[in-house]
Amino acid sequence: MDWSIQETARMTGTTSRTLRHYDAIGLLPPAYTADNGYRYYDETGLVRLQRILLLRGLGMPLNRIAEALEGTSDPIEALDEHVHSLGRERARIERQIAAVTATIARLEAGEPLMAEEMFDGFDHRKYEEEVTQRWGQAAYESSAQWWESMRPEDRATWKASVDQLSQDWTNAAATGADPESDRCQDLARRHVQWLRDVPGTPANDPDGDMDGYVRGLADMYVSDPRFGANYGGTEGAELVRDSLNRYLDAHVDS
């Protein structure tokens, strides 16, 4: 069965103008064009349109959507990935709803607000594009699924441990600690263990390039001020890098 452009627009909640634009840019050509100039779409076209609308709903620009569509030849596999992504998005939105509802309840009751509770579900996609570019979509998907599956109290505990590690590095740098000292080598051990505990990273993969991954991160701490700020600035980032490199030299087979 084929569907006219008007029927397709009505079924999908889009417009004929949008479908004509998708055709003009090569994103969604019709199955054929009738003698009267009407475009018609078959089942394959509808599946492709469903994927386009799903990716648009996730905020992806049309040029990236085109790349994603061409990069996957199996529509069933692609749709299965979309289902998983939508499930994670649904879980995030549900947490946001619960967080906002809890805020309303506390305000109405005159109770103090809880910051961790208020912002649950708001920030896990902050570095999605960067993680995907550096380590691949699978790394991001695995890490996101792990993060979203955690209970709020577990996420709070994990954040606290990471914050403590960053503070300990900052304190070590402030006192002029040597990268080879027991203090810094113990911090390096904790740092590597933290990276091992995050699913989707080469550190978590038994067959992954643990050595190359950690050394690459260590260099990034120094070159990227956003990460260096976690350790008190460039001097702290350099201490982390040098300490990690010495730890890897002693404990990890390259």
N, C-alpha and C positions, 0 to 999 in steps of 0.2 A: 504494500500500500504506500502511496505517495501523498504528501501533504503540500498544499499550495503555500505560498509565502504568507498569505493572510491567516490561514489556519495555523501555521507554525508560530507566527507571532502571537496569536491569541492563546495557544496552548502553553507557551513558554513565558508569557508575561512581558515579552519584549515588543519591538515595533518592526514594521516592514522596512522602515528606513535604516534601522540598525542592521537588519539582516542583509540589506543591499550593501551597506558599508562593509560588513564582514566579507561579502563576496568580492567587493572591489579591491580589498587589500589581500585577497587570497587566503583568508582565514577560514571561510566556510562557503565554498562554492556549492551551488545547488546540484542536485542529481541531473537535472536538465531544465531547459527553458522552453516553454510551450510557444506555439506560433503567435499567441497573443502577447508574448513578452513576460508572462508570469513565470516566476521561478517555482520549482517544485523540489521537495526534499524527501529522501528515502530514509529508511531506518538508520543507515550508517551516518547520514547527515544529522539526524536527531541525536544520536549518541555523541557525535562530535560537538554539537551545539550544547548538549548537557554539560560536557566537560568544560567548554568555554565559559558557560555561565557560572559553573562552580568555581573556576579559577578567578573569574572576575569578582565573585563574591568574596574571595580571599584577598582582594586588593592587587592582583597581579596585572601589570599592563599588557596590552594586546601583543606587543612584540615578544614579550616573555612567554605569553600563552602560546603563540605560534611555535616557539622553540620547544616548549613542553610537549605540544601535540606531535610534533615531528620526531621528538626523541623517544616516543613510546609507540611501538607498532601494535601491541596487543591491547585493545580497548578494555578487555575484562581486567587485565592486570592494572591498567591505569585507573579504572573506576574503583577497583579495590583500594588503591592507594588513596583515592579521594575520600572513600568511606572512612578510612582510618583518620585522615586529616580532619574530616568533619566531626568525627567522634571526639577527637581531642578538643576541637573548637567548641563543641557543645559542652564538654566538661568544664572548659574554662569559663564559658558564659554562665553556666549553672553556678560556679563558684563566685562569679561576680554578682549574680543575683542574690546569692546567700549573703555575701559580704555587705552589699548595699542594704538588704533587708535587716541585717543585724545592726547596721549603723542607725537606721530609722528607729528600730526598737529601742536602742540605747538612748537616742536623743529624746524620744517620747517619754522614756522612763527617767530621764535626768541622770543616767548613769555615765561614768567616764568611758570614752572611746578607747578601743584597743587597735593600735596602728597595724599590727600584723594581721588582724582580722579584717580591717577595713580594706586592705589592698590585695587580698588574696585573689589570684587569677588575673591581675592586671599587667604583669610585666614579663611573662615567660618568653615572649617572642622578640624581646628587645634586640637580640643579636642573631636572629634567625638567618638573615641574608649573609652576614659575615661568617657564621659557622658553616653554612652551606658552601660558600665559596672556598673556604680554606680546607674543609674536611669532608665535604659531600653531604648530600641530602640525607643519606642513611644515618650519618652521625647526628644530625640535628633531630631527625625523627625519633631515634632511639633515646636521646637525652631528654627530649620534650615529653615522651611517653613516661619515662622514669620519673621526671619531675612532677607531672600531673597526677601520677598514681600515688604520690606521697600524701600522708595525712598532714593537715596544717601544723600540728605540733612537731612532726618529723622535719618538715621544711624549715620551721623556725630553729630547730636544733642544728640542722645542717648549716643554715645561714650563720648561726652564732659561731660554729666551729670554724667556718671560713673567715669570718671577721676576726676571730681570735688569732688565727694563723697570720693574717695580714698585719695585725697589730704587733704580733711577736716579731715579725720581720722588720717592721718599722722601728721597734724598740732596739733591736739588734743593730740596725744601721745607725741609729742615733748615738749609740755607745761605741761606735767604731769597731764592731766585732769583725773578726777575721773569717773569711769564707771556709777556712780549713779547721776552724775551732769546733770543739764538740757541740757548742751551742748551735752554730749554723748548720752543722752536718745533721743534727737532730731535727732542725727545722726543715732541712731539705728532705729528710726521710718522711716527715709528716706531709710535706708538699706533694711528694711523689705518690704517697698513699692516697691523698685526696684526689689526685688525677686518676689513679687506678679505680677509684670508687664511682666515677662518672661514666655511665653506659654510653656507648656510641663513639668513644674516643679510642685512638690507638693504644692508649695506656690501659684501657679496660679489656682490650682484645688480646687474648693469649698469643695470637699470631701477629699482632700489630707491631709497628716500629716504635717501641717504647722510647728508645734512646733518641731517635731523630725527632719524635714528637715533643718530648720534654725540652730538648735543646732548642728546638724551634720556638717553643713558647717562651723559654728563658730569654732568647734574643728579642722576642716581641715585647716583653716587659720593658726592655730598655728603649726600644725604638718607638714604641707607641705610648705617648704620655697618658692616655686613658688607663692603661694597665699599670704604668709606673706609679700613678697616683695611689694605687692600692697599697704601695709599700713606702710611702713617704716621699716619692719623687724619684728622680734619676739615680741618685746615690743608693737609695734603697733597692731599686730595681736591679742595679748592677751587682749589689750584694746577693740578691736572690739568684741572678744568673750565674755568678761565679760559684756560689755554693752548690747549686744544682749540678753544674758541670763537673765539679769535683766529686760530688756524690755519685754521679753516673759513671765517672771514670773508675770509681772504686767498687761499685755494686751492681752495675748493669752491663751485661755483655752487649757490645755494639755489633 
